[in-house]
Amino acid sequence: MTAPVETVMQTLPFNDAVPGAVLEQAKTGLVVAPDRVLELARYLRDEQGYDYCSMVTSIDWPQYLEVVYYLYGVAQSKEALVLRVRLADKGNPVMPSLTPVWPGADFQEREVYDMMGVRFEGHPNLRRILLWDGFDGFPLRKDYRESYYEEDSKPFKSRHPDGQHNWAEDRAPWKDNVSFPVGWDPDLWTSPQVEYRRIMGVDEGPRNGTDLRTERILVNMGPQHPSTHGVFRMVIAIEGENVVGLEPEMGYLHRCHEKIGERNTYIMNIPFTDRLDYISSMSNNLGYVLAVEKLMGVQVPERAEYLRVIMAEFTRIISHFIAVGFLFNDLGAYFTPALYGMRERELILDLFEGVSGSRMMCNYMRFGGVFADLPEGWIKRARELVWNRLPRVMEEFENLLSGNEIFLTRTRGTGVLTREEAVAYSMAGPMLRASGVPYDLRKVAPYSIYDRFEFDVCSRPEGDVWARFRVRMDEIYQSLRILKQAIEQLPEGPIMPPGKKQYQVRVPAGEAYSRIEGPKGELGFFVVSDGKPNPYRYHVRAPTFINLTSLEKMTIGHKVADAVVILGAIDIVLGEVDR
């Protein structure tokens, strides 16, 4: 006898506390009713300890749009809980925003709106975030067709008729194959005026507790490169020199990374990951191949695992050297500290070039292992760096930077995020640990072979710019510690599973999410396979994109000159932010 529907519903997880919230317990998470998801979210945070919204994405299934939330418990070290909200009305997909519960969902929900068209009711600032405000359509929908659309996946058959290479763009003059919305004329179109009412507020008369009436004005910092770490703009509302509101504007470098990822074959995506955080290509490779390996069920050889860890920790050192050096550049110590970091970076890039053939876009990881073994003399050069040169350089760094009086004055107490705020805003990496949260995925959720190494999780309680600097410096020491162990323990053996080809992979149908502790924080790759040669859905949880969510919170109340320093301490890279 089949149990009544009502009985089944009541036995589903959390339905006793929030009746009717969970519709189905799927293998990949809890299917939640759209009208109950906000109530369930509050219960999960307040009563179940899921205080951290790590990742928000969406999938365009044939029957419905699905919004996916990955939740974790930082305070209680809870494993992933996945919420899935299915919206059957693709013409008008609407659900409540979860930003009142997890503010870290802010930019991620805006991205889902931008790319998939899901409207989040109650969101404080729901507008496009990576695409321009006048963009027509939602490009990650499966029915979206861009100007030069030919096929759903690469390699395009139409590009090679009769073995002859042929570009579609060459066959059609400009505009001949471009279609525009009905009634829309590109020659008559003007850009919509974006009004920053949220940060401008209303005319409240005298402010600052005095009878002095101050005028609130907008200042654009960027999108030109200086002091903005790329093509990035901060729209800042100021009264005098005091910041009273801030809105990040990004997307100037948007390159359709995820759309390309769904057209590419799985192996073709590896070099594209290099271009996300172009300072950290090895780590990007690692995060992606781990996700695909989950679907494939591949066992990675011991030697390859050690090589992956070695490359990832050298990458962390490079990234932190650059972050620290350019932070001082933002403070006015023009380029000298940055040159210190760049000098050592070049020596590590020599090692990367030796093993991969490239200095920056390494394309080194493969599903099941790595591209190539170490060349002769590589270990000797690595030992010299790890045991001798880099510790000596760190001592120089400490003497030059750490006790600088101007640096301490400008960074202590600047851009403070409390422990609770850092978790609520989904901060990751040094941003999270500098607020007193010792949460490092290499420890709390070990991947690869990180559980074999002894190292400390570096954290500071202050939550300010100085603490973020200090955490990065301390993590360099710990990376050197890991590297010494990995190099000493490096076993002989194959770098790929026996009989496994590097380039011909079959990925079974399924879904996987892998997250690693990248240099800038939690880097995640969400991959959905339908068994075809290219991913059905490919999404990147970009740490600096999400870390920017707290920029306004950290900057309000400070002088406008401090905004650049606070931004610099986040350590953003626009290839990853804009994707």
Wavefront OBJ file of the C-alpha trace (Angstrom):
o trace
v 0.000 0.000 0.000
v 1.319 3.407 -0.964
v 1.493 6.003 1.792
v -0.654 9.105 1.343
v 1.149 12.067 -0.154
v 0.645 14.081 3.027
v 2.424 11.428 5.103
v 5.357 11.274 2.712
v 5.684 15.033 2.737
v 5.791 15.191 6.515
v 8.602 12.667 6.685
v 10.879 14.669 4.413
v 13.772 16.555 6.072
v 12.810 19.761 7.906
v 9.107 19.533 7.021
v 8.207 19.176 10.688
v 9.727 22.603 11.331
v 8.680 24.207 8.031
v 5.626 22.281 6.746
v 5.503 21.761 3.015
v 8.926 23.320 2.392
v 10.705 20.204 1.050
v 8.941 18.643 -1.917
v 11.451 15.909 -2.680
v 14.697 14.530 -1.335
v 16.687 14.025 -4.522
v 20.145 12.444 -4.758
v 21.541 15.892 -5.528
v 19.765 17.815 -2.761
v 16.424 18.951 -1.375
v 13.806 20.170 -3.828
v 12.145 23.129 -2.098
v 8.843 24.870 -2.737
v 9.497 28.421 -4.014
v 6.969 29.968 -1.637
v 8.548 28.292 1.419
v 12.250 28.585 0.608
v 12.788 31.851 2.513
v 11.239 30.455 5.685
v 13.256 27.257 5.315
v 16.443 29.277 4.796
v 15.906 31.148 8.075
v 15.306 27.868 9.895
v 18.437 26.279 8.403
v 20.575 29.224 9.424
v 19.163 29.848 12.885
v 18.324 26.317 14.045
v 20.482 23.968 11.972
v 23.752 25.931 11.795
v 23.923 26.455 8.018
v 25.423 29.917 8.320
v 27.387 29.986 5.037
v 25.945 30.246 1.524
v 28.860 29.118 -0.597
v 27.473 28.965 -4.100
v 24.351 29.974 -6.025
v 23.794 28.906 -9.608
v 21.056 27.857 -11.993
v 20.293 25.205 -14.600
v 18.008 25.434 -17.620
v 16.301 22.043 -17.796
v 13.814 21.295 -20.612
v 10.836 21.374 -18.195
v 11.879 24.118 -15.744
v 14.545 26.485 -14.499
v 16.315 25.340 -11.355
v 18.127 27.605 -8.863
v 20.701 25.769 -6.745
v 22.095 26.872 -3.362
v 25.083 25.137 -1.740
v 25.051 25.704 2.020
v 27.665 24.878 4.647
v 28.068 25.388 8.346
v 31.297 27.207 9.143
v 30.821 27.494 12.907
v 29.790 23.824 13.242
v 31.792 22.470 10.246
v 28.653 21.136 8.581
v 28.865 19.310 5.268
v 27.065 20.558 2.177
v 23.305 20.920 2.123
v 21.940 21.608 -1.357
v 18.657 23.439 -1.926
v 17.049 23.228 -5.377
v 14.163 25.516 -6.328
v 12.352 24.516 -9.539
v 10.490 27.204 -11.469
v 8.120 25.742 -14.061
v 7.078 29.070 -15.616
v 10.112 29.848 -17.778
v 8.392 32.919 -19.163
v 8.169 34.472 -15.702
v 10.512 32.674 -13.270
v 10.133 34.253 -9.831
v 11.272 33.230 -6.351
v 12.125 35.004 -3.079
v 15.637 36.341 -2.646
v 17.648 34.663 0.102
v 19.840 37.734 0.670
v 17.912 38.625 3.870
v 19.242 35.349 5.283
v 22.631 35.106 3.571
v 23.858 38.512 2.255
v 26.607 36.616 0.405
v 23.955 35.505 -2.102
v 23.603 39.119 -3.334
v 25.927 39.187 -6.370
v 25.308 35.525 -7.139
v 21.529 36.003 -7.383
v 22.121 39.020 -9.590
v 24.256 36.821 -11.842
v 21.464 34.231 -12.064
v 19.052 37.031 -12.974
v 21.518 38.386 -15.543
v 22.226 35.048 -17.236
v 18.992 33.084 -16.726
v 16.290 35.708 -16.153
v 15.182 34.524 -12.693
v 13.671 37.426 -10.734
v 14.387 37.364 -6.993
v 11.668 39.173 -5.081
v 12.992 41.213 -2.187
v 16.508 41.496 -3.590
v 17.947 44.911 -2.607
v 19.435 45.742 -6.005
v 18.244 43.340 -8.691
v 19.751 44.459 -11.989
v 22.290 43.056 -14.439
v 25.777 42.616 -13.034
v 28.050 41.290 -15.816
v 26.148 42.386 -18.918
v 25.180 45.917 -19.826
v 21.771 47.167 -18.791
v 20.357 47.224 -22.319
v 21.315 43.627 -23.157
v 18.496 41.616 -24.702
v 17.926 38.053 -23.537
v 19.516 35.661 -21.051
v 22.592 34.047 -22.591
v 22.848 30.899 -20.449
v 19.379 29.761 -21.448
v 19.528 26.804 -23.787
v 17.362 28.546 -26.360
v 19.522 31.671 -26.511
v 21.082 32.299 -29.929
v 23.812 34.871 -30.354
v 24.670 36.677 -33.568
v 27.032 34.055 -35.005
v 25.259 31.005 -33.637
v 25.834 27.781 -35.572
v 25.825 24.770 -33.276
v 25.434 23.864 -29.613
v 28.835 22.341 -29.118
v 32.384 22.343 -30.377
v 34.134 21.420 -32.557
v 31.759 23.024 -35.026
v 31.129 20.713 -37.965
v 30.290 23.658 -40.188
v 33.749 25.085 -39.681
v 35.407 22.221 -41.523
v 33.346 21.326 -44.617
v 35.259 18.875 -46.780
v 38.231 19.204 -44.487
v 38.558 22.911 -45.254
v 38.753 25.383 -42.370
v 36.023 28.012 -42.677
v 34.925 30.855 -40.374
v 31.240 31.699 -40.290
v 32.138 35.360 -39.807
v 33.886 35.334 -43.176
v 30.848 33.961 -44.946
v 28.487 36.669 -43.752
v 29.116 40.424 -43.896
v 28.542 42.338 -40.666
v 24.873 42.622 -39.698
v 23.716 40.189 -42.378
v 23.480 37.392 -39.844
v 22.568 39.518 -36.828
v 18.996 39.479 -35.573
v 17.577 42.062 -33.190
v 14.411 42.064 -31.058
v 11.215 43.104 -32.838
v 10.887 46.866 -32.885
v 14.476 47.456 -31.749
v 16.707 49.652 -33.899
v 20.417 49.659 -33.006
v 20.901 53.055 -34.658
v 18.222 54.674 -32.497
v 19.022 52.926 -29.225
v 20.439 54.888 -26.308
v 21.798 53.423 -23.097
v 19.398 53.452 -20.154
v 20.405 55.823 -17.384
v 21.389 53.874 -14.301
v 20.230 55.701 -11.195
v 22.167 55.041 -8.016
v 19.343 55.909 -5.654
v 20.297 53.077 -3.315
v 23.602 54.704 -2.403
v 22.532 58.305 -2.877
v 19.597 58.048 -0.479
v 17.178 60.931 -0.045
v 17.628 64.534 0.956
v 17.619 64.308 4.731
v 18.649 67.900 5.485
v 21.551 68.544 7.888
v 23.727 65.487 8.493
v 26.580 64.360 10.700
v 24.767 65.526 13.848
v 25.344 69.229 13.103
v 23.469 72.093 11.548
v 25.905 72.018 8.640
v 24.175 70.908 5.479
v 26.419 68.646 3.391
v 25.939 67.695 -0.219
v 26.058 64.043 -1.190
v 27.790 63.497 -4.530
v 28.791 60.545 -6.693
v 32.429 59.817 -7.568
v 33.433 57.244 -10.178
v 36.682 55.413 -9.417
v 37.494 53.466 -12.576
v 36.946 51.727 -14.905
v 40.401 52.793 -16.000
v 43.118 50.560 -14.636
v 45.031 52.597 -11.995
v 44.166 51.735 -8.396
v 41.291 49.509 -9.393
v 43.184 46.271 -10.132
v 41.758 45.990 -13.599
v 38.843 47.336 -15.576
v 36.607 47.814 -12.562
v 34.552 50.763 -11.339
v 33.492 51.816 -7.871
v 30.585 54.265 -7.794
v 31.056 55.989 -4.454
v 28.619 58.322 -2.707
v 30.529 60.758 -0.521
v 29.820 63.615 1.872
v 32.967 65.649 1.996
v 35.645 62.926 2.060
v 33.487 60.395 3.892
v 32.096 57.379 2.038
v 28.376 56.947 2.685
v 27.563 54.471 -0.075
v 29.325 52.331 -2.659
v 28.312 50.179 -5.595
v 30.793 47.994 -7.510
v 30.349 47.999 -11.293
v 31.924 45.076 -13.123
v 31.509 43.144 -16.347
v 33.818 45.238 -18.538
v 35.849 42.059 -19.217
v 32.955 39.632 -19.459
v 33.973 36.953 -21.971
v 31.075 34.471 -21.776
v 33.298 31.963 -19.965
v 30.485 29.668 -18.856
v 28.690 29.791 -22.213
v 31.947 28.824 -23.917
v 32.417 26.094 -21.307
v 29.111 24.534 -22.304
v 30.081 24.576 -25.983
v 33.535 23.125 -25.398
v 34.388 19.517 -24.827
v 35.528 18.740 -21.275
v 39.224 18.687 -22.146
v 38.929 21.942 -24.091
v 37.853 23.767 -20.922
v 41.133 23.193 -19.076
v 43.086 25.976 -20.854
v 40.073 28.269 -20.466
v 40.317 27.904 -16.685
v 43.854 29.319 -16.939
v 42.296 32.623 -17.983
v 40.121 33.047 -14.881
v 42.662 34.072 -12.277
v 45.584 34.378 -14.658
v 47.984 34.563 -11.694
v 46.781 31.189 -10.425
v 46.319 28.972 -13.473
v 47.562 25.798 -11.767
v 44.951 26.113 -9.012
v 42.220 26.843 -11.553
v 43.140 23.680 -13.463
v 43.038 21.644 -10.268
v 39.579 22.794 -9.173
v 38.071 21.980 -12.562
v 39.646 18.546 -13.079
v 38.585 17.490 -9.571
v 34.939 18.199 -10.475
v 35.127 16.182 -13.692
v 37.024 13.376 -11.940
v 34.153 13.068 -9.449
v 31.853 12.291 -12.351
v 34.345 9.949 -14.023
v 35.346 8.064 -10.874
v 39.034 8.283 -11.800
v 41.800 7.229 -9.389
v 44.759 9.636 -9.614
v 48.255 8.100 -9.264
v 50.263 8.983 -6.164
v 52.994 10.869 -7.999
v 50.458 12.994 -9.866
v 48.719 13.898 -6.593
v 52.005 15.138 -5.131
v 52.799 17.116 -8.275
v 49.368 18.755 -8.100
v 49.919 19.845 -4.507
v 53.403 21.174 -5.299
v 52.103 23.276 -8.191
v 49.121 24.527 -6.154
v 51.289 25.687 -3.255
v 53.803 27.411 -5.522
v 50.789 29.133 -7.062
v 49.614 30.278 -3.624
v 53.014 31.831 -2.945
v 52.963 33.663 -6.286
v 49.465 35.018 -5.679
v 50.205 36.215 -2.157
v 53.452 37.895 -3.215
v 51.529 39.832 -5.875
v 48.700 40.687 -3.449
v 51.043 42.020 -0.773
v 53.256 43.925 -3.213
v 50.397 45.705 -4.943
v 48.656 46.488 -1.662
v 51.618 48.697 -0.842
v 51.387 50.112 -4.337
v 47.797 51.161 -3.534
v 49.088 52.891 -0.408
v 51.555 54.991 -2.399
v 54.744 52.942 -2.017
v 55.066 52.998 -5.749
v 56.155 49.634 -7.172
v 59.172 48.816 -4.988
v 57.333 46.240 -2.809
v 55.584 44.920 -5.926
v 58.956 44.382 -7.605
v 60.060 42.236 -4.667
v 57.108 39.961 -5.266
v 57.469 40.001 -9.055
v 61.138 39.009 -8.791
v 60.365 35.816 -6.875
v 57.331 35.154 -9.033
v 59.560 34.975 -12.091
v 61.654 32.235 -10.509
v 58.567 30.153 -9.749
v 57.277 30.767 -13.277
v 60.582 29.331 -14.507
v 59.594 26.112 -12.735
v 56.121 26.194 -14.285
v 57.597 26.738 -17.724
v 59.924 23.797 -17.225
v 57.118 21.376 -16.457
v 54.278 22.708 -18.637
v 55.950 24.706 -21.412
v 54.174 27.909 -20.383
v 54.821 30.517 -17.709
v 51.295 31.771 -16.996
v 48.647 29.769 -18.862
v 50.031 26.413 -17.845
v 47.261 24.011 -18.926
v 49.001 21.394 -16.790
v 46.330 19.280 -15.088
v 44.562 16.413 -16.824
v 41.631 14.211 -15.852
v 43.342 11.485 -13.885
v 46.737 13.134 -13.470
v 49.004 15.763 -14.997
v 50.264 16.611 -18.462
v 53.978 15.854 -18.014
v 56.501 14.630 -15.478
v 59.254 16.778 -14.041
v 62.237 17.472 -16.309
v 65.798 16.833 -15.201
v 67.049 19.346 -12.650
v 63.575 20.591 -11.699
v 63.623 19.238 -8.157
v 67.070 20.755 -7.537
v 65.839 24.225 -8.549
v 62.673 23.822 -6.498
v 64.695 22.820 -3.440
v 66.896 25.886 -3.754
v 63.817 28.115 -3.795
v 61.940 26.405 -0.963
v 64.794 25.769 1.441
v 66.991 28.807 0.810
v 65.856 31.703 -1.342
v 62.177 32.127 -0.451
v 62.705 32.029 3.351
v 65.427 34.677 2.915
v 63.122 36.812 0.778
v 60.346 36.521 3.352
v 62.731 37.882 5.979
v 63.441 40.843 3.653
v 59.718 41.357 3.171
v 59.110 41.371 6.897
v 61.869 43.907 7.525
v 60.739 46.153 4.676
v 56.981 46.038 5.131
v 55.620 44.688 8.385
v 56.816 47.388 10.740
v 56.294 50.347 8.429
v 54.647 53.077 10.515
v 52.649 54.573 7.634
v 51.435 51.128 6.589
v 50.277 50.298 10.102
v 48.480 53.634 10.481
v 46.619 53.240 7.163
v 45.634 49.580 7.599
v 44.854 48.966 11.277
v 41.163 49.478 11.915
v 40.497 50.034 8.200
v 37.845 48.016 6.372
v 36.805 45.924 9.366
v 34.607 42.869 8.939
v 33.571 41.071 12.095
v 33.574 37.302 12.309
v 29.780 37.186 11.932
v 29.785 39.585 8.976
v 32.504 37.677 7.137
v 30.495 34.455 7.349
v 27.199 36.138 6.431
v 28.752 37.775 3.351
v 30.233 34.424 2.190
v 33.804 35.654 2.426
v 36.462 33.098 1.608
v 40.197 32.557 1.856
v 42.312 35.230 3.567
v 39.263 37.523 3.688
v 37.438 35.019 5.921
v 40.415 33.938 8.015
v 41.466 37.550 8.673
v 38.135 37.995 10.486
v 38.933 35.286 12.987
v 37.381 32.313 11.169
v 39.989 29.498 10.835
v 38.210 27.915 7.872
v 40.554 26.415 5.279
v 39.262 23.758 2.886
v 42.613 22.001 2.934
v 41.838 21.214 6.597
v 38.042 21.152 7.012
v 37.295 19.356 3.724
v 40.635 17.925 2.508
v 40.905 17.226 -1.205
v 43.671 15.576 -3.188
v 46.234 14.472 -0.533
v 46.264 17.551 1.727
v 45.354 15.406 4.730
v 48.879 13.946 4.613
v 50.659 17.223 5.338
v 51.250 19.112 8.564
v 50.485 22.819 8.388
v 48.591 25.439 10.372
v 45.500 27.380 9.381
v 46.437 31.053 9.546
v 43.881 33.446 10.992
v 43.742 36.825 12.724
v 40.991 38.290 14.914
v 41.183 41.949 13.819
v 39.220 41.691 10.555
v 40.946 44.729 9.004
v 43.298 45.403 6.092
v 46.353 44.765 8.253
v 45.004 41.343 9.265
v 44.458 40.404 5.602
v 48.050 41.362 4.854
v 49.267 39.380 7.848
v 47.275 36.247 6.950
v 48.732 36.201 3.436
v 52.271 36.565 4.777
v 51.702 33.754 7.280
v 50.233 31.514 4.594
v 53.391 31.845 2.504
v 55.326 30.328 5.410
v 52.806 27.472 5.619
v 52.984 26.873 1.864
v 56.765 26.541 2.172
v 56.164 24.059 4.970
v 53.839 21.972 2.757
v 56.241 22.178 -0.178
v 59.129 20.821 1.891
v 57.042 17.797 2.879
v 55.690 17.211 -0.622
v 59.110 17.431 -2.282
v 60.674 15.128 0.319
v 57.869 12.574 0.007
v 57.466 12.734 -3.782
v 57.168 9.098 -4.931
v 58.175 7.558 -8.220
v 55.542 6.179 -10.517
v 53.154 7.083 -13.334
v 51.532 10.496 -13.734
v 48.370 9.115 -15.379
v 46.326 5.974 -14.669
v 47.606 2.992 -16.694
v 46.018 2.900 -20.124
v 44.253 6.223 -19.580
v 44.500 8.654 -22.494
v 44.803 12.343 -21.664
v 42.559 13.685 -24.347
v 39.768 11.180 -24.951
v 37.436 11.276 -21.965
v 33.937 9.987 -21.468
v 32.020 11.698 -18.698
v 28.969 9.817 -17.391
v 25.721 11.671 -16.808
v 25.535 13.272 -13.392
v 26.349 16.348 -11.363
v 29.420 17.317 -9.346
v 30.658 20.291 -7.363
v 34.289 20.529 -6.322
v 35.751 23.293 -4.189
v 39.369 23.949 -3.389
v 41.224 26.466 -1.250
v 42.536 28.706 -4.004
v 44.922 31.557 -3.182
v 42.045 34.047 -3.108
v 39.557 31.784 -1.387
v 37.084 29.034 -2.144
v 37.210 28.255 -5.855
v 34.384 25.995 -6.955
v 33.410 24.285 -10.206
v 29.868 23.044 -10.729
v 29.522 20.606 -13.637
v 26.398 18.891 -14.951
v 26.838 16.133 -17.542
v 24.164 14.615 -19.755
v 26.597 12.037 -21.128
v 27.445 14.078 -24.227
v 30.965 15.274 -25.148
v 30.414 18.757 -23.669
v 29.007 19.815 -20.261
v 25.280 20.467 -20.023
v 25.991 23.097 -17.360
v 29.303 24.591 -16.305
v 29.565 27.179 -13.522
v 32.479 28.775 -11.661
v 32.255 29.863 -8.043
v 34.734 32.733 -8.349
v 36.066 33.764 -4.908
v 36.948 37.395 -5.676
v 33.570 37.978 -7.357
v 31.816 36.942 -4.141
v 34.377 38.643 -1.873
v 33.423 41.939 -3.525
v 29.955 41.567 -1.986
v 31.284 43.019 1.273
v 33.121 45.972 -0.320
v 30.437 48.520 0.513
v 30.060 47.207 4.056
v 33.794 47.560 4.679
v 34.143 51.005 3.084
v 31.227 53.029 4.491
v 32.432 55.413 7.194
v 35.977 55.632 5.845
v 37.645 58.345 3.804
v 37.456 58.037 0.045
v 41.260 57.481 -0.078
v 40.786 54.343 2.025
v 38.436 52.809 -0.556
v 41.370 51.911 -2.801
v 43.245 50.287 0.091
v 40.212 48.255 1.150
v 39.688 47.102 -2.445
v 43.377 46.204 -2.740
v 43.197 44.045 0.386
v 40.439 41.931 -1.185
v 42.957 41.002 -3.905
v 40.685 40.859 -6.933
v 41.571 39.789 -10.440
v 39.101 40.833 -13.102
v 39.482 37.733 -15.271
v 37.855 35.807 -12.443
v 35.337 38.477 -11.435
v 33.942 39.113 -14.910
v 34.540 35.682 -16.459
l 1 2 3 4 5 6 7 8 9 10 11 12 13 14 15 16 17 18 19 20 21 22 23 24 25 26 27 28 29 30 31 32 33 34 35 36 37 38 39 40 41 42 43 44 45 46 47 48 49 50 51 52 53 54 55 56 57 58 59 60 61 62 63 64 65 66 67 68 69 70 71 72 73 74 75 76 77 78 79 80 81 82 83 84 85 86 87 88 89 90 91 92 93 94 95 96 97 98 99 100 101 102 103 104 105 106 107 108 109 110 111 112 113 114 115 116 117 118 119 120 121 122 123 124 125 126 127 128 129 130 131 132 133 134 135 136 137 138 139 140 141 142 143 144 145 146 147 148 149 150 151 152 153 154 155 156 157 158 159 160 161 162 163 164 165 166 167 168 169 170 171 172 173 174 175 176 177 178 179 180 181 182 183 184 185 186 187 188 189 190 191 192 193 194 195 196 197 198 199 200 201 202 203 204 205 206 207 208 209 210 211 212 213 214 215 216 217 218 219 220 221 222 223 224 225 226 227 228 229 230 231 232 233 234 235 236 237 238 239 240 241 242 243 244 245 246 247 248 249 250 251 252 253 254 255 256 257 258 259 260 261 262 263 264 265 266 267 268 269 270 271 272 273 274 275 276 277 278 279 280 281 282 283 284 285 286 287 288 289 290 291 292 293 294 295 296 297 298 299 300 301 302 303 304 305 306 307 308 309 310 311 312 313 314 315 316 317 318 319 320 321 322 323 324 325 326 327 328 329 330 331 332 333 334 335 336 337 338 339 340 341 342 343 344 345 346 347 348 349 350 351 352 353 354 355 356 357 358 359 360 361 362 363 364 365 366 367 368 369 370 371 372 373 374 375 376 377 378 379 380 381 382 383 384 385 386 387 388 389 390 391 392 393 394 395 396 397 398 399 400 401 402 403 404 405 406 407 408 409 410 411 412 413 414 415 416 417 418 419 420 421 422 423 424 425 426 427 428 429 430 431 432 433 434 435 436 437 438 439 440 441 442 443 444 445 446 447 448 449 450 451 452 453 454 455 456 457 458 459 460 461 462 463 464 465 466 467 468 469 470 471 472 473 474 475 476 477 478 479 480 481 482 483 484 485 486 487 488 489 490 491 492 493 494 495 496 497 498 499 500 501 502 503 504 505 506 507 508 509 510 511 512 513 514 515 516 517 518 519 520 521 522 523 524 525 526 527 528 529 530 531 532 533 534 535 536 537 538 539 540 541 542 543 544 545 546 547 548 549 550 551 552 553 554 555 556 557 558 559 560 561 562 563 564 565 566 567 568 569 570 571 572 573 574 575 576 577 578 579
